[in-house]
Each structure stands twice: as structure tokens, then as C-alpha cells.
């Protein structure tokens, strides 16, 4: 009998440990910034369709991160 799982569902690979992924991203960002001597200027989502509550949440996260001396 043929599998009922679609091809797309089978090709995603193993689950990702998001905590480990976040640490890896932070490590790679730090390496790039150390190499270039400048903050990494990664493109961000434009946020053109964000709700006011989401904008307020992100502004508060930015404020708290800046108070601790880092960018998220």
C-alpha cells in the first residue's frame, strides 16, 4: 500500500532544537561582527502589515534589549 504522507511532509528532516539554533545564530553573528568590526546589518521584516499591539510589543522588546546593552 502506498504511503498517505505527502512528499513535502517527508522532506522536512529532523526537528530542530530552537534553543540550540538560537545559540548557533548568536555565535555566528558574533563571529561575523568580530571579523568585520561592525554590527551585522541583517535585513528585517518591513512590518508593513503589523498590528498596533505587535508594534508596541516589538518596541518594548527593543527598549528592554537596549537597556541590557544588546540588540535582539
HUZI-V671175 format. One record per backbone hydrogen bond with DSSP energy under -1.0 kcal/mol. CO is the residue of the C=O (numbers start at 0). NH is the residue of the N-H. Records with the same first field share a line. If there is no record, write none. Layout:
CO = NH + NH
This chain:
5 = 9
16 = 20
17 = 21
18 = 22
19 = 23
20 = 24
21 = 25
22 = 26
23 = 27
24 = 28
25 = 29
26 = 30
27 = 31
28 = 32
29 = 33
30 = 34
31 = 35
32 = 36
39 = 41
46 = 49
50 = 54
51 = 55
52 = 56
53 = 57
54 = 58
55 = 59
56 = 60
57 = 61
58 = 62
59 = 63
60 = 64
61 = 65
62 = 66
63 = 67
64 = 69
65 = 68
